[in-house]
Amino acid sequence: MGNYEEIKRFGEKLHTLRQQHGMTVIELGDMLGVGNSFVVRIEKGQRKPPTGFILGVSRIFDVPIDLLMKDELDLE
């Protein structure tokens, strides 16, 4: 994940997943061991998510990493 569009798309997917599960940024941050402002920056596409963060999101929401990373796979 390197370019801005990929980073932005990951953030959009993360935001959608978090809302679908009725979770706050504070709750998700606590589960991932990061601050809520870190989660917000990733959701807004302002920060590149580290590998461990991506793996944690995949585990928490039980979503394959491919779904999180590939733009052609959308959440519905």
N, C-alpha and C positions, 0 to 999 in steps of 0.2 A: 504494500500500500504506500504509494508515494505521491501521486499527484493530488492537487487540491480537490478535484471532483470526486475521487475515490474516498478521500478523507471526509468530505462533506456528506457523501452518500452513506457512509458507515454511520455518521452521526445521526442522520435522519432515521435510519433503521433502528439505531439504539433508542432514540426518542420514542419511536412508535412502539417498540417492544416494551419499554418501561411503562408507557401509558396503558398499553393493552393489559398489563399485569397489575395495574393500579399501584404502582410503586413510585415513591418520590425519589428525587436525586439524592437525598440524604440516605435513604434506605439502600439504594443501589451502591452508593459510594461506600457505605459501611460494609456491605457484602463483598465488595471488591477491594477493600482496604485502601481506599483513596478518599479524598475530600470531595464534597459536593460541587465545589467550583471546578474541579478537574473534570467531573462528569459533564457539567454544563458546557465547558469549553470543547469537549469532544463532541457533544451533541450539536453544537453550533458550527462544527468544522474548523474550529480555531486551533485545534491541537491534534497531532497525529497520535492515534492510540497505540500504546506499546503492545507487544505480542501477548504478554501475560494478561493484559486487560481484555484483549479480544478473546482469549481462551476462557477467561472468567465469565464474560458475557455469554459465550456459547454454552457454558456449563449451567449458569443460572437460569437462562431462558430455554434450555434444551433445544437449541437451534444449531444446525450444522454450520461450521465455519464458512463453508462455501456460500451459504445463504447470506451471511453477514458481509462477505468480502466481494462477491461478484455482483455487478450492477444488473445483470440480466435476470437475476433471481429477485423477485419482489416479495415483500411481506403483504399479506392481505388481511 
